[in-house]
């Protein structure tokens, strides 16, 4: 699977299962391979955004690896 394929599946999952089809909040944050904690996934005009726990800073897609995307998708 490519990153784009995973993002498309994630976008569909957020639309179908998220709050108002807009975002999903994780009570237990997802720990990425670099140690960053993600606790929210939301949709925006630019695509899918990932927010860091505590700071609500948007994590850049260039920082995320395929393995990280799969961890987040599995949590959804």
C-alpha positions as CSV (number, residue, x, y, z in Angstrom):
1,X,0.0,0.0,0.0
2,X,1.2,3.5,-0.8
3,X,0.8,6.6,1.5
4,X,-1.9,8.0,-0.9
5,X,-3.9,4.8,-0.7
6,X,-3.7,4.8,3.1
7,X,-4.7,8.5,3.2
8,X,-7.7,7.8,1.0
9,X,-8.9,5.0,3.2
10,X,-8.3,7.2,6.3
11,X,-10.3,10.0,4.7
12,X,-13.2,7.6,4.0
13,X,-13.0,6.2,7.6
14,X,-13.2,9.7,9.1
15,X,-16.1,10.7,6.9
16,X,-18.0,7.6,7.9
17,X,-17.1,7.2,11.6
18,X,-16.0,10.6,12.7
19,X,-17.8,13.4,14.6
20,X,-20.0,15.0,11.9
21,X,-17.7,13.4,9.3
22,X,-15.0,15.9,10.2
23,X,-12.7,14.5,12.9
24,X,-11.8,11.6,15.1
25,X,-10.4,12.1,18.6
26,X,-8.4,9.3,20.4
27,X,-8.6,9.2,24.1
28,X,-5.4,7.1,24.2
29,X,-2.9,8.8,21.9
30,X,-1.2,6.9,19.1
31,X,2.6,6.8,19.6
32,X,4.5,7.2,16.3
33,X,7.9,5.8,15.6
34,X,9.7,9.0,16.5
35,X,7.9,9.2,19.9
36,X,5.3,11.9,18.9
37,X,1.8,11.4,20.3
38,X,-1.2,11.9,18.0
39,X,-4.6,12.3,19.5
40,X,-6.7,13.7,16.7
41,X,-7.2,13.2,13.0
42,X,-9.3,15.7,11.1
43,X,-10.2,16.6,7.5
44,X,-9.4,19.9,6.0
45,X,-9.4,21.4,2.5
46,X,-5.8,20.2,2.1
47,X,-6.6,16.7,3.1
48,X,-6.0,14.8,6.3
49,X,-4.4,16.6,9.3
50,X,-2.8,14.9,12.3
51,X,-2.7,16.9,15.6
52,X,-0.1,16.3,18.3
53,X,-1.3,15.7,21.8
54,X,-1.0,18.6,24.2
55,X,0.0,21.3,21.7
56,X,-2.5,20.6,18.9
57,X,0.2,21.3,16.5
58,X,-0.4,19.9,13.0
59,X,2.1,17.3,12.1
60,X,3.6,17.6,8.6
61,X,3.0,14.7,6.2
62,X,6.7,14.7,5.4
63,X,7.4,13.6,9.1
64,X,5.0,10.7,8.9
65,X,6.2,7.3,7.6
66,X,4.0,4.6,6.1
67,X,4.2,2.6,9.3
68,X,3.0,5.7,11.3
69,X,0.0,6.1,8.9
70,X,-0.9,2.4,9.4
71,X,-0.7,2.7,13.2
72,X,-3.2,5.7,13.0
73,X,-5.4,3.9,10.5
74,X,-5.6,0.8,12.7
75,X,-6.7,2.9,15.6
76,X,-9.5,4.4,13.6
